[in-house]
Amino acid sequence: MRTETVQTSDGAAVLPGRLTGAARLSLPRIRLSMGPVAGRLALASLVLGAGALVAFATAGPSVLVPRSPQLFPGWEAGPLHAVFQGLPHDPMGLSIGLSLLLVAMAMAYGIALAAVRTLSARSIVVAIVAMHVMLLMSPPLQLTDVFNYLGYARLGGLHGLNPYTHVISQEIHDPVFRFATWHGLHSPYGPLFTALSYLLPFGSLAAAYWTIKVATVLASLAFLGLVWMCARRLGRDPRFAVLFVAANPIYFIFAVGGFHNDFLMLVPLMGAIALVLWGRHRWAGAVLMLAVAVKFSAVLVLPFMLVAVPAWRRRLDMLLGAALAAIPLAVMSIALFGLTLPNLQDQSTLLTDFSVPNTVGLVLGIGGGTPALLDVAKVALVLSVLVLLRRRGDWISRAGWGTLGLLLSLAWLMPWYVIWVAPLAALGTSVRLRRATLALTAFLILTFAPATGIYLARHGIDPLATPAGQVSSRLQQKLAQ
């Protein structure tokens, strides 16, 4: 291990070697440097860890795949099921094993970042692609959102019911009902994603399931490709940017491994950022609206994109592009779903055990994430965004801080949400934002590791054992019925 700092005239650290080009690309400051052996071992550990997780998940019903002890057909288990069938499936052993694996992979992630100067682009790309291919062969890990996507898609595309006004329990005789979990929740997903899901092959649940899996993996790779392109455009080393985002164990275990639709939002979001960097402002506004139509949270980036261009005419161009894209999207939404909108209200009132508002409320002794505290968090988010917009400096970093503020204000915080801020932290110039993103990653790994839940249960600790938590738990049970 060694410490080295190589700087350009503007103070940015530069990565030596391994990346060819007319100019050497700068890397946001990383003071700790490790050798190539450590870096390669870290990448190998990440790949092997992902492979081990996939092997145990495909082997048979287990706690790694929710609801699999009740229902685990071969098309869900995947083609590797026959290879790994017979591996141990003790619930306690797998829970502790997954917790230790998360910690070990987080350590490997840190080592890989520290050794990024010594890693070739090829080795990073090969490792990332290998993990994607392995996860494609896996059943959904930890959560079953993919089957909720299919439930809403079949509700509208197959049964002719509006998923914004009807619920999955109204298709109780459809085979997807047994796999879905949010039976009483109106769809919270954006109209573009919902409309695209109507194109799934409804003749076979297995075919639709694998279509979503393949689309998710391809979207993840496309997103990382855009991160690479943006880093090069900004004059920063793409090895660091992509590794910072994709080597995070949350990224591939929870996000890719859970086959979440966040990537369908992140691809146009990152595309809009790329278009701003290339000076295509009208197209940037239009493409961003695609991200908003998948998940509304993407709209938070729009004001920061506007301040990225100082000329008012270019800002108007961006707003014009956003309006021109929003009009057909709105027409499509009205044609398919009427005047109803995604159900964001129910989910925004649910609490996860260690969302920041609930944790702060417990620490302050005011009963966890109370409605009043959630309102304070929303006001704080708005004020923070306004302050960030008035500041000068790197707009990508400011957008990242705003996105981080959004995550900290959410009552319903899931681990893979960290990928919303990770690309902005990787591409921006703020070292503090990268550190904050890593700190949030560590917090999410600690709080969502199964061993943490086991420990709390053994000691009679329930973060939702408050009036606000009990209201949330009852609502969640109602929405799951």
Secondary structure, 3 states (H helix, E strand, C coil): CEECCCECCCCCEECCCCCCCCCCCEECCCCEECCHHHHHHHHHHHHHHHHHHHHHHHHCCCCCCCCCCCCCCHHHHCCCHHHHCCCCCCHHHHHHHHHHHHHHHHHHHHHHHHCHHHCCHHHHHHHHHHHHHHHHCCCCCCCCHHHHHHHHHHHHHCCCCCCCCCCHHHHCCCHHHHCCCCCCCCCCCCHHHHHHHCCCCCCCHHHHHHHHHHHHHHHHHHHHHHHHHHHHHCCECHHHHHHHHHCCHHHHHHHHCCCCCHHHHHHHHHHHHHHHHCCCHHHHHHHHHHHHHHCHHHHHHHHHHHHCCCCHHHHHHHHHHHHHHHHHHHHHHHHHHCCCCCCHHHHHHCCCCCCHHHHHHHHHCCCCCCHHHHHHHHHHHHHHHHHHHHCCCCHHHHHHHHHHHHHHHCCCCCHHHHHHHHHHHHHCCCHHHHHHHHHHHHHHHHHHCHHHHHHHHHCCCCCCCCHHHHHHHHHHHHHHC
